[in-house]
C-alpha cells in the first residue's frame, strides 16, 4: 500500500480510502466486517462514512456497523483514520440537519456513540450551509477539537469559492481550518477541474474524490450485471445515453488488457492533486480488485485517448472558456 499526506497536514493516509456507503443497504453486516478486515490487511488505513449512510433517517445504520466492528477488537481503532460527516437530516426537528453549532455538537456526539469511539479523526461537512456563518461553524468545530472529540475538519461538495472563504475565515481565527475536500470526480464527471482542483492545490487541501468509478458506469457496465448497484434503473438509463463513449472506453481497456474499473481508478490517481479516491466495494473480491489499480500506471498515449473519449472542461478556469 502507498501512503500520502492528507493535504497540508502531517497525517498519512492510504492512497485508497475505504468508502462504506454500501454497508447496510447493499452489503450485510457480516460481509461489511470481512471487507473492513481485508482492507486493514491490505494496508488501507483511511475509512470514510457519514451519519446519514444506511438511509434510515436518524438511525446511522452504517456508522453502527463500523462501531460494532471496532468494538469487536479494540486494537482496530488505532489502526485507522476514521472519517465521518455532518449535515444530513437526522430527525424531524427544525435543528436536526445542516451546520448550526447546535446540530454539529449533537451530531458529533451521536456519531461517537454509534461508532463506539471517543474521537473522530476527520469530521467533514457533507455540504455547504449557506445560512450558517463561518464564525459559528468554526466555533463549534474548535470546541470539539478542544474537547478531543475530533482532530481535523474537512468538507464535501464545496465549490472553490466556499473553500477559499473557509480558508481565510480560519486564518482570521488562527485555526487550521479545512484540510480536505471530498468531491465527485471521475472520467465521467470532470467539472471540478475548472476551479475546485486548482483551489485545493493552492490552499493545500487534500482532494478525496467520491464516485471515481462514475457510480459504477466505468466498471465495465456493458457486460451484464445480475446484482448490485449496476442493475439500478437510473444507471441503465445512463448507459443508453453514454453508449458510444462506453463502447469506446471498454474497447480501449481491452486493447491495453486492463479492467475498466482499474483504468478509471488509475486515471484519478494519476492526478497529483488527488490524495485518496474513495472506493465503495460491495464484496471482498471488489475490494481486492480495486487495490490492483495502484500498480497500474497509464502511459501518455492511453491518457490522451481517455481525454478524447471523456473530454474534460478544457483545463482550469478561466483559460478553459476564455483567453
PyMOL commands that set and color helices and strands:
alter all, ss='L'
color gray80, all
select helices_A, chain A and resi 29-41+61-72+74-79+101-115+134-146+160-172+191-193+196-203+214-216+229-231+233-241+243-255+260-269+284-295+300-309
alter helices_A, ss='H'
color red, helices_A
select strands_A, chain A and resi 3-5+12-14+16-19+46-48+81-86+120-125+150-156+178-184+206-210+277-279
alter strands_A, ss='S'
color yellow, strands_A
deselect
rebuild
show_as cartoon
